[in-house]
Amino acid sequence: MLTVTKNAAAFLKVAKTAEGETDDAGIRIGKMAEGPGESEISIGFVVRDEPAPDDEEFEQHGLRFFIEDVLVEPLDGHTLDVREAAEGMELVFR
């Protein structure tokens, strides 16, 4: 299962609040497109009220997450965290 750090959850909660979403809304992690490398996947984050029918749903640090079914296995054992970047904080998978 994907692990989410407290810092990543806090970052996403702020983003969710900025979108004006309800407390019950969750973060959907979905496949956006194939990356330039054969094994690279582009991943996007969107706020949703409910998961898609095949999403895996879990909660960490008081935040609901919905992972698209095709990403469950590739993200298993990874950690979602934040890091400082030139434009501010950004989400990263470790």
Biopython code that builds the backbone (N, CA, C, O; Angstrom):
import numpy as np
from Bio.PDB.StructureBuilder import StructureBuilder

atoms = [
    (1, "MET", "N", (0.838, -1.180, 0.000)),
    (1, "MET", "CA", (0.000, 0.000, 0.000)),
    (1, "MET", "C", (0.886, 1.248, 0.000)),
    (1, "MET", "O", (1.999, 1.230, 0.527)),
    (2, "LEU", "N", (0.393, 2.301, -0.581)),
    (2, "LEU", "CA", (1.062, 3.591, -0.589)),
    (2, "LEU", "C", (1.015, 4.183, 0.816)),
    (2, "LEU", "O", (-0.018, 4.136, 1.483)),
    (3, "THR", "N", (2.129, 4.735, 1.254)),
    (3, "THR", "CA", (2.193, 5.440, 2.529)),
    (3, "THR", "C", (2.242, 6.931, 2.233)),
    (3, "THR", "O", (2.940, 7.360, 1.315)),
    (4, "VAL", "N", (1.509, 7.718, 3.002)),
    (4, "VAL", "CA", (1.481, 9.171, 2.834)),
    (4, "VAL", "C", (2.066, 9.801, 4.090)),
    (4, "VAL", "O", (1.614, 9.510, 5.197)),
    (5, "THR", "N", (3.063, 10.657, 3.931)),
    (5, "THR", "CA", (3.651, 11.318, 5.093)),
    (5, "THR", "C", (2.685, 12.376, 5.635)),
    (5, "THR", "O", (1.775, 12.825, 4.939)),
    (6, "LYS", "N", (2.906, 12.755, 6.882)),
    (6, "LYS", "CA", (2.085, 13.813, 7.490)),
    (6, "LYS", "C", (2.231, 15.116, 6.705)),
    (6, "LYS", "O", (1.260, 15.850, 6.523)),
    (7, "ASN", "N", (3.451, 15.398, 6.240)),
    (7, "ASN", "CA", (3.680, 16.633, 5.477)),
    (7, "ASN", "C", (2.930, 16.622, 4.150)),
    (7, "ASN", "O", (2.372, 17.643, 3.748)),
    (8, "ALA", "N", (2.912, 15.487, 3.471)),
    (8, "ALA", "CA", (2.183, 15.387, 2.201)),
    (8, "ALA", "C", (0.679, 15.535, 2.444)),
    (8, "ALA", "O", (-0.009, 16.218, 1.686)),
    (9, "ALA", "N", (0.175, 14.899, 3.495)),
    (9, "ALA", "CA", (-1.253, 15.014, 3.813)),
    (9, "ALA", "C", (-1.611, 16.463, 4.136)),
    (9, "ALA", "O", (-2.648, 16.955, 3.689)),
    (10, "ALA", "N", (-0.776, 17.144, 4.898)),
    (10, "ALA", "CA", (-1.034, 18.551, 5.235)),
    (10, "ALA", "C", (-1.032, 19.418, 3.983)),
    (10, "ALA", "O", (-1.883, 20.293, 3.829)),
    (11, "PHE", "N", (-0.078, 19.177, 3.091)),
    (11, "PHE", "CA", (0.010, 19.905, 1.818)),
    (11, "PHE", "C", (-1.269, 19.704, 1.004)),
    (11, "PHE", "O", (-1.818, 20.666, 0.467)),
    (12, "LEU", "N", (-1.743, 18.466, 0.909)),
    (12, "LEU", "CA", (-2.943, 18.162, 0.131)),
    (12, "LEU", "C", (-4.206, 18.708, 0.795)),
    (12, "LEU", "O", (-5.143, 19.101, 0.100)),
    (13, "LYS", "N", (-4.246, 18.737, 2.114)),
    (13, "LYS", "CA", (-5.398, 19.315, 2.817)),
    (13, "LYS", "C", (-5.519, 20.806, 2.511)),
    (13, "LYS", "O", (-6.622, 21.312, 2.303)),
    (14, "VAL", "N", (-4.392, 21.505, 2.485)),
    (14, "VAL", "CA", (-4.390, 22.933, 2.153)),
    (14, "VAL", "C", (-4.893, 23.129, 0.720)),
    (14, "VAL", "O", (-5.705, 24.016, 0.459)),
    (15, "ALA", "N", (-4.407, 22.300, -0.203)),
    (15, "ALA", "CA", (-4.849, 22.393, -1.603)),
    (15, "ALA", "C", (-6.340, 22.113, -1.722)),
    (15, "ALA", "O", (-7.045, 22.786, -2.475)),
    (16, "LYS", "N", (-6.817, 21.130, -0.986)),
    (16, "LYS", "CA", (-8.241, 20.775, -1.021)),
    (16, "LYS", "C", (-9.094, 21.919, -0.486)),
    (16, "LYS", "O", (-10.139, 22.233, -1.056)),
    (17, "THR", "N", (-8.661, 22.535, 0.592)),
    (17, "THR", "CA", (-9.380, 23.668, 1.171)),
    (17, "THR", "C", (-9.390, 24.854, 0.205)),
    (17, "THR", "O", (-10.401, 25.544, 0.072)),
    (18, "ALA", "N", (-8.265, 25.086, -0.463)),
    (18, "ALA", "CA", (-8.176, 26.183, -1.436)),
    (18, "ALA", "C", (-9.148, 25.983, -2.590)),
    (18, "ALA", "O", (-9.615, 26.954, -3.186)),
    (19, "GLU", "N", (-9.457, 24.719, -2.909)),
    (19, "GLU", "CA", (-10.420, 24.404, -3.978)),
    (19, "GLU", "C", (-11.857, 24.590, -3.496)),
    (19, "GLU", "O", (-12.790, 24.541, -4.297)),
    (20, "GLY", "N", (-12.041, 24.804, -2.182)),
    (20, "GLY", "CA", (-13.377, 24.978, -1.631)),
    (20, "GLY", "C", (-14.139, 23.672, -1.468)),
    (20, "GLY", "O", (-15.370, 23.669, -1.428)),
    (21, "GLU", "N", (-13.422, 22.575, -1.376)),
    (21, "GLU", "CA", (-14.058, 21.256, -1.267)),
    (21, "GLU", "C", (-14.492, 20.961, 0.168)),
    (21, "GLU", "O", (-13.996, 21.567, 1.117)),
    (22, "THR", "N", (-15.421, 20.026, 0.307)),
    (22, "THR", "CA", (-15.920, 19.623, 1.615)),
    (22, "THR", "C", (-14.878, 18.792, 2.355)),
    (22, "THR", "O", (-13.935, 18.280, 1.752)),
    (23, "ASP", "N", (-15.054, 18.666, 3.651)),
    (23, "ASP", "CA", (-14.136, 17.864, 4.463)),
    (23, "ASP", "C", (-14.138, 16.399, 4.039)),
    (23, "ASP", "O", (-13.122, 15.717, 4.174)),
    (24, "ASP", "N", (-15.268, 15.906, 3.529)),
    (24, "ASP", "CA", (-15.386, 14.499, 3.145)),
    (24, "ASP", "C", (-14.725, 14.176, 1.803)),
    (24, "ASP", "O", (-14.492, 13.006, 1.497)),
    (25, "ALA", "N", (-14.429, 15.180, 1.016)),
    (25, "ALA", "CA", (-13.818, 14.943, -0.298)),
    (25, "ALA", "C", (-12.439, 14.316, -0.116)),
    (25, "ALA", "O", (-11.771, 14.532, 0.894)),
    (26, "GLY", "N", (-12.026, 13.533, -1.117)),
    (26, "GLY", "CA", (-10.736, 12.868, -1.061)),
    (26, "GLY", "C", (-9.846, 13.266, -2.223)),
    (26, "GLY", "O", (-10.249, 14.011, -3.117)),
    (27, "ILE", "N", (-8.634, 12.753, -2.189)),
    (27, "ILE", "CA", (-7.656, 13.009, -3.239)),
    (27, "ILE", "C", (-7.566, 11.770, -4.121)),
    (27, "ILE", "O", (-7.244, 10.684, -3.640)),
    (28, "ARG", "N", (-7.849, 11.930, -5.411)),
    (28, "ARG", "CA", (-7.727, 10.809, -6.342)),
    (28, "ARG", "C", (-6.366, 10.889, -7.020)),
    (28, "ARG", "O", (-5.984, 11.923, -7.568)),
    (29, "ILE", "N", (-5.653, 9.785, -6.971)),
    (29, "ILE", "CA", (-4.362, 9.661, -7.631)),
    (29, "ILE", "C", (-4.595, 8.824, -8.873)),
    (29, "ILE", "O", (-4.935, 7.644, -8.781)),
    (30, "GLY", "N", (-4.413, 9.432, -10.033)),
    (30, "GLY", "CA", (-4.736, 8.749, -11.281)),
    (30, "GLY", "C", (-3.640, 8.877, -12.320)),
    (30, "GLY", "O", (-2.814, 9.789, -12.277)),
    (31, "LYS", "N", (-3.654, 7.948, -13.243)),
    (31, "LYS", "CA", (-2.696, 7.935, -14.350)),
    (31, "LYS", "C", (-3.113, 8.991, -15.363)),
    (31, "LYS", "O", (-4.256, 9.012, -15.819)),
    (32, "MET", "N", (-2.175, 9.865, -15.709)),
    (32, "MET", "CA", (-2.473, 10.932, -16.655)),
    (32, "MET", "C", (-2.029, 10.566, -18.062)),
    (32, "MET", "O", (-2.769, 10.780, -19.022)),
    (33, "ALA", "N", (-0.820, 10.015, -18.193)),
    (33, "ALA", "CA", (-0.281, 9.671, -19.508)),
    (33, "ALA", "C", (0.979, 8.849, -19.310)),
    (33, "ALA", "O", (1.522, 8.776, -18.208)),
    (34, "GLU", "N", (1.429, 8.243, -20.370)),
    (34, "GLU", "CA", (2.704, 7.529, -20.336)),
    (34, "GLU", "C", (3.822, 8.562, -20.380)),
    (34, "GLU", "O", (3.733, 9.554, -21.104)),
    (35, "GLY", "N", (4.868, 8.326, -19.608)),
    (35, "GLY", "CA", (6.025, 9.212, -19.610)),
    (35, "GLY", "C", (6.912, 8.904, -20.806)),
    (35, "GLY", "O", (6.629, 7.977, -21.565)),
    (36, "PRO", "N", (7.981, 9.672, -20.981)),
    (36, "PRO", "CA", (8.873, 9.474, -22.124)),
    (36, "PRO", "C", (9.626, 8.138, -22.072)),
    (36, "PRO", "O", (9.969, 7.581, -23.115)),
    (37, "GLY", "N", (9.880, 7.630, -20.874)),
    (37, "GLY", "CA", (10.556, 6.339, -20.743)),
    (37, "GLY", "C", (9.541, 5.211, -20.708)),
    (37, "GLY", "O", (8.381, 5.421, -20.354)),
    (38, "GLU", "N", (9.977, 4.021, -21.072)),
    (38, "GLU", "CA", (9.064, 2.876, -21.145)),
    (38, "GLU", "C", (8.403, 2.575, -19.807)),
    (38, "GLU", "O", (7.249, 2.147, -19.774)),
    (39, "SER", "N", (9.115, 2.792, -18.702)),
    (39, "SER", "CA", (8.572, 2.445, -17.391)),
    (39, "SER", "C", (8.074, 3.658, -16.610)),
    (39, "SER", "O", (7.769, 3.538, -15.423)),
    (40, "GLU", "N", (7.987, 4.807, -17.243)),
    (40, "GLU", "CA", (7.562, 6.020, -16.564)),
    (40, "GLU", "C", (6.068, 6.265, -16.754)),
    (40, "GLU", "O", (5.521, 6.056, -17.837)),
    (41, "ILE", "N", (5.421, 6.712, -15.677)),
    (41, "ILE", "CA", (3.997, 7.011, -15.696)),
    (41, "ILE", "C", (3.823, 8.433, -15.172)),
    (41, "ILE", "O", (4.435, 8.804, -14.171)),
    (42, "SER", "N", (3.005, 9.217, -15.833)),
    (42, "SER", "CA", (2.666, 10.546, -15.358)),
    (42, "SER", "C", (1.420, 10.420, -14.478)),
    (42, "SER", "O", (0.411, 9.847, -14.888)),
    (43, "ILE", "N", (1.509, 10.962, -13.273)),
    (43, "ILE", "CA", (0.432, 10.806, -12.292)),
    (43, "ILE", "C", (-0.143, 12.164, -11.950)),
    (43, "ILE", "O", (0.591, 13.142, -11.808)),
    (44, "GLY", "N", (-1.459, 12.220, -11.817)),
    (44, "GLY", "CA", (-2.129, 13.461, -11.454)),
    (44, "GLY", "C", (-2.925, 13.304, -10.171)),
    (44, "GLY", "O", (-3.293, 12.197, -9.780)),
    (45, "PHE", "N", (-3.182, 14.425, -9.528)),
    (45, "PHE", "CA", (-3.941, 14.471, -8.287)),
    (45, "PHE", "C", (-5.148, 15.381, -8.506)),
    (45, "PHE", "O", (-5.000, 16.515, -8.960)),
    (46, "VAL", "N", (-6.335, 14.884, -8.185)),
    (46, "VAL", "CA", (-7.552, 15.690, -8.280)),
    (46, "VAL", "C", (-8.407, 15.445, -7.042)),
    (46, "VAL", "O", (-8.360, 14.369, -6.445)),
    (47, "VAL", "N", (-9.181, 16.442, -6.668)),
    (47, "VAL", "CA", (-10.086, 16.319, -5.533)),
    (47, "VAL", "C", (-11.410, 15.758, -6.047)),
    (47, "VAL", "O", (-11.968, 16.255, -7.025)),
    (48, "ARG", "N", (-11.901, 14.725, -5.380)),
    (48, "ARG", "CA", (-13.157, 14.087, -5.764)),
    (48, "ARG", "C", (-13.987, 13.802, -4.510)),
    (48, "ARG", "O", (-13.442, 13.549, -3.435)),
    (49, "ASP", "N", (-15.301, 13.847, -4.665)),
    (49, "ASP", "CA", (-16.184, 13.512, -3.549)),
    (49, "ASP", "C", (-16.207, 12.014, -3.275)),
    (49, "ASP", "O", (-16.311, 11.593, -2.123)),
    (50, "GLU", "N", (-16.110, 11.215, -4.323)),
    (50, "GLU", "CA", (-16.179, 9.754, -4.190)),
    (50, "GLU", "C", (-15.171, 9.098, -5.128)),
    (50, "GLU", "O", (-14.792, 9.679, -6.146)),
    (51, "PRO", "N", (-14.737, 7.884, -4.781)),
    (51, "PRO", "CA", (-13.817, 7.172, -5.681)),
    (51, "PRO", "C", (-14.535, 6.664, -6.919)),
    (51, "PRO", "O", (-15.756, 6.512, -6.925)),
    (52, "ALA", "N", (-13.764, 6.401, -7.969)),
    (52, "ALA", "CA", (-14.304, 5.717, -9.147)),
    (52, "ALA", "C", (-14.572, 4.262, -8.739)),
    (52, "ALA", "O", (-14.011, 3.791, -7.750)),
    (53, "PRO", "N", (-15.422, 3.548, -9.487)),
    (53, "PRO", "CA", (-15.801, 2.184, -9.087)),
    (53, "PRO", "C", (-14.639, 1.226, -8.818)),
    (53, "PRO", "O", (-14.747, 0.387, -7.923)),
    (54, "ASP", "N", (-13.544, 1.320, -9.551)),
    (54, "ASP", "CA", (-12.437, 0.379, -9.366)),
    (54, "ASP", "C", (-11.276, 0.943, -8.540)),
    (54, "ASP", "O", (-10.241, 0.290, -8.410)),
    (55, "ASP", "N", (-11.435, 2.137, -7.986)),
    (55, "ASP", "CA", (-10.359, 2.739, -7.192)),
    (55, "ASP", "C", (-10.180, 2.004, -5.868)),
    (55, "ASP", "O", (-11.127, 1.454, -5.307)),
    (56, "GLU", "N", (-8.937, 2.011, -5.385)),
    (56, "GLU", "CA", (-8.667, 1.538, -4.027)),
    (56, "GLU", "C", (-8.779, 2.746, -3.114)),
    (56, "GLU", "O", (-8.177, 3.788, -3.376)),
    (57, "GLU", "N", (-9.546, 2.608, -2.049)),
    (57, "GLU", "CA", (-9.768, 3.726, -1.134)),
    (57, "GLU", "C", (-9.119, 3.423, 0.215)),
    (57, "GLU", "O", (-9.221, 2.310, 0.732)),
    (58, "PHE", "N", (-8.446, 4.439, 0.778)),
    (58, "PHE", "CA", (-7.888, 4.314, 2.124)),
    (58, "PHE", "C", (-7.798, 5.704, 2.741)),
    (58, "PHE", "O", (-7.966, 6.712, 2.054)),
    (59, "GLU", "N", (-7.533, 5.747, 4.038)),
    (59, "GLU", "CA", (-7.419, 7.023, 4.740)),
    (59, "GLU", "C", (-6.122, 7.045, 5.532)),
    (59, "GLU", "O", (-5.772, 6.074, 6.202)),
    (60, "GLN", "N", (-5.420, 8.158, 5.450)),
    (60, "GLN", "CA", (-4.218, 8.375, 6.247)),
    (60, "GLN", "C", (-4.183, 9.831, 6.691)),
    (60, "GLN", "O", (-4.451, 10.738, 5.903)),
    (61, "HIS", "N", (-3.854, 10.043, 7.945)),
    (61, "HIS", "CA", (-3.715, 11.384, 8.516)),
    (61, "HIS", "C", (-4.977, 12.225, 8.316)),
    (61, "HIS", "O", (-4.901, 13.431, 8.081)),
    (62, "GLY", "N", (-6.141, 11.568, 8.412)),
    (62, "GLY", "CA", (-7.417, 12.269, 8.309)),
    (62, "GLY", "C", (-7.801, 12.691, 6.904)),
    (62, "GLY", "O", (-8.672, 13.544, 6.732)),
    (63, "LEU", "N", (-7.170, 12.112, 5.898)),
    (63, "LEU", "CA", (-7.452, 12.462, 4.504)),
    (63, "LEU", "C", (-7.756, 11.196, 3.712)),
    (63, "LEU", "O", (-7.026, 10.208, 3.799)),
    (64, "ARG", "N", (-8.837, 11.233, 2.943)),
    (64, "ARG", "CA", (-9.209, 10.094, 2.101)),
    (64, "ARG", "C", (-8.422, 10.123, 0.801)),
    (64, "ARG", "O", (-8.208, 11.181, 0.210)),
    (65, "PHE", "N", (-7.992, 8.933, 0.364)),
    (65, "PHE", "CA", (-7.281, 8.785, -0.898)),
    (65, "PHE", "C", (-7.974, 7.743, -1.753)),
    (65, "PHE", "O", (-8.450, 6.727, -1.248)),
    (66, "PHE", "N", (-8.029, 8.002, -3.058)),
    (66, "PHE", "CA", (-8.573, 7.069, -4.037)),
    (66, "PHE", "C", (-7.478, 6.843, -5.076)),
    (66, "PHE", "O", (-7.065, 7.777, -5.764)),
    (67, "ILE", "N", (-7.012, 5.609, -5.186)),
    (67, "ILE", "CA", (-5.955, 5.309, -6.158)),
    (67, "ILE", "C", (-6.551, 4.538, -7.323)),
    (67, "ILE", "O", (-7.187, 3.501, -7.134)),
    (68, "GLU", "N", (-6.343, 5.046, -8.518)),
    (68, "GLU", "CA", (-6.809, 4.367, -9.727)),
    (68, "GLU", "C", (-6.264, 2.942, -9.741)),
    (68, "GLU", "O", (-5.104, 2.708, -9.404)),
    (69, "ASP", "N", (-7.103, 2.004, -10.130)),
    (69, "ASP", "CA", (-6.744, 0.585, -10.053)),
    (69, "ASP", "C", (-5.423, 0.244, -10.743)),
    (69, "ASP", "O", (-4.682, -0.603, -10.244)),
    (70, "VAL", "N", (-5.106, 0.875, -11.874)),
    (70, "VAL", "CA", (-3.866, 0.554, -12.597)),
    (70, "VAL", "C", (-2.612, 1.062, -11.875)),
    (70, "VAL", "O", (-1.497, 0.692, -12.243)),
    (71, "LEU", "N", (-2.788, 1.911, -10.846)),
    (71, "LEU", "CA", (-1.645, 2.440, -10.103)),
    (71, "LEU", "C", (-1.423, 1.759, -8.761)),
    (71, "LEU", "O", (-0.404, 1.990, -8.111)),
    (72, "VAL", "N", (-2.362, 0.926, -8.341)),
    (72, "VAL", "CA", (-2.249, 0.293, -7.030)),
    (72, "VAL", "C", (-0.947, -0.502, -6.918)),
    (72, "VAL", "O", (-0.194, -0.327, -5.960)),
    (73, "GLU", "N", (-0.683, -1.360, -7.877)),
    (73, "GLU", "CA", (0.531, -2.176, -7.828)),
    (73, "GLU", "C", (1.810, -1.343, -8.005)),
    (73, "GLU", "O", (2.749, -1.519, -7.229)),
    (74, "PRO", "N", (1.881, -0.441, -9.003)),
    (74, "PRO", "CA", (3.111, 0.346, -9.158)),
    (74, "PRO", "C", (3.445, 1.226, -7.943)),
    (74, "PRO", "O", (4.619, 1.489, -7.680)),
    (75, "LEU", "N", (2.428, 1.681, -7.203)),
    (75, "LEU", "CA", (2.668, 2.554, -6.052)),
    (75, "LEU", "C", (2.834, 1.791, -4.737)),
    (75, "LEU", "O", (3.205, 2.379, -3.722)),
    (76, "ASP", "N", (2.565, 0.501, -4.753)),
    (76, "ASP", "CA", (2.674, -0.317, -3.549)),
    (76, "ASP", "C", (4.100, -0.253, -2.997)),
    (76, "ASP", "O", (5.069, -0.460, -3.728)),
    (77, "GLY", "N", (4.214, 0.033, -1.716)),
    (77, "GLY", "CA", (5.525, 0.109, -1.074)),
    (77, "GLY", "C", (6.214, 1.457, -1.184)),
    (77, "GLY", "O", (7.292, 1.648, -0.622)),
    (78, "HIS", "N", (5.606, 2.395, -1.902)),
    (78, "HIS", "CA", (6.188, 3.736, -2.049)),
    (78, "HIS", "C", (5.588, 4.687, -1.011)),
    (78, "HIS", "O", (4.585, 4.385, -0.364)),
    (79, "THR", "N", (6.234, 5.837, -0.877)),
    (79, "THR", "CA", (5.783, 6.867, 0.056)),
    (79, "THR", "C", (5.556, 8.161, -0.710)),
    (79, "THR", "O", (6.394, 8.575, -1.510)),
    (80, "LEU", "N", (4.415, 8.798, -0.459)),
    (80, "LEU", "CA", (4.118, 10.110, -1.021)),
    (80, "LEU", "C", (4.572, 11.149, -0.005)),
    (80, "LEU", "O", (4.143, 11.134, 1.148)),
    (81, "ASP", "N", (5.440, 12.046, -0.441)),
    (81, "ASP", "CA", (6.026, 13.043, 0.450)),
    (81, "ASP", "C", (6.054, 14.386, -0.283)),
    (81, "ASP", "O", (5.616, 14.483, -1.430)),
    (82, "VAL", "N", (6.565, 15.408, 0.379)),
    (82, "VAL", "CA", (6.767, 16.716, -0.243)),
    (82, "VAL", "C", (8.234, 17.090, -0.144)),
    (82, "VAL", "O", (8.956, 16.606, 0.727)),
    (83, "ARG", "N", (8.669, 17.966, -1.056)),
    (83, "ARG", "CA", (10.031, 18.490, -0.999)),
    (83, "ARG", "C", (10.008, 19.932, -1.482)),
    (83, "ARG", "O", (9.096, 20.368, -2.185)),
    (84, "GLU", "N", (11.031, 20.646, -1.083)),
    (84, "GLU", "CA", (11.194, 22.036, -1.506)),
    (84, "GLU", "C", (11.651, 22.056, -2.957)),
    (84, "GLU", "O", (12.561, 21.320, -3.341)),
    (85, "ALA", "N", (11.019, 22.898, -3.756)),
    (85, "ALA", "CA", (11.381, 23.055, -5.162)),
    (85, "ALA", "C", (11.504, 24.555, -5.456)),
    (85, "ALA", "O", (11.158, 25.389, -4.620)),
    (86, "ALA", "N", (11.989, 24.879, -6.627)),
    (86, "ALA", "CA", (12.170, 26.283, -7.005)),
    (86, "ALA", "C", (10.860, 27.067, -6.934)),
    (86, "ALA", "O", (10.859, 28.240, -6.563)),
    (87, "GLU", "N", (9.743, 26.422, -7.288)),
    (87, "GLU", "CA", (8.430, 27.085, -7.303)),
    (87, "GLU", "C", (7.690, 26.949, -5.981)),
    (87, "GLU", "O", (6.556, 27.414, -5.869)),
    (88, "GLY", "N", (8.298, 26.325, -4.978)),
    (88, "GLY", "CA", (7.646, 26.072, -3.698)),
    (88, "GLY", "C", (7.680, 24.583, -3.405)),
    (88, "GLY", "O", (8.561, 23.874, -3.891)),
    (89, "MET", "N", (6.745, 24.111, -2.629)),
    (89, "MET", "CA", (6.693, 22.696, -2.279)),
    (89, "MET", "C", (6.079, 21.892, -3.419)),
    (89, "MET", "O", (5.209, 22.383, -4.139)),
    (90, "GLU", "N", (6.546, 20.626, -3.580)),
    (90, "GLU", "CA", (5.976, 19.740, -4.583)),
    (90, "GLU", "C", (5.887, 18.331, -4.025)),
    (90, "GLU", "O", (6.665, 17.935, -3.157)),
    (91, "LEU", "N", (4.919, 17.580, -4.545)),
    (91, "LEU", "CA", (4.739, 16.187, -4.141)),
    (91, "LEU", "C", (5.729, 15.296, -4.870)),
    (91, "LEU", "O", (6.020, 15.505, -6.048)),
    (92, "VAL", "N", (6.243, 14.300, -4.158)),
    (92, "VAL", "CA", (7.177, 13.343, -4.747)),
    (92, "VAL", "C", (6.863, 11.944, -4.217)),
    (92, "VAL", "O", (6.380, 11.780, -3.097)),
    (93, "PHE", "N", (7.146, 10.950, -5.042)),
    (93, "PHE", "CA", (7.050, 9.558, -4.601)),
    (93, "PHE", "C", (8.467, 9.078, -4.308)),
    (93, "PHE", "O", (9.391, 9.320, -5.084)),
    (94, "ARG", "N", (8.620, 8.406, -3.197)),
    (94, "ARG", "CA", (9.926, 7.851, -2.826)),
    (94, "ARG", "C", (9.802, 6.353, -2.764)),
    (94, "ARG", "O", (10.779, 5.664, -2.469)),
]
sb = StructureBuilder()
sb.init_structure("model")
sb.init_model(0)
sb.init_chain("A")
sb.init_seg("    ")
for serial, (resi, resn, name, xyz) in enumerate(atoms, 1):
    if name == "N":
        sb.init_residue(resn, " ", resi, " ")
    sb.init_atom(name, np.array(xyz, "f"), 0.0, 1.0, " ", f" {name:<3s}", serial, name[0])
structure = sb.get_structure()
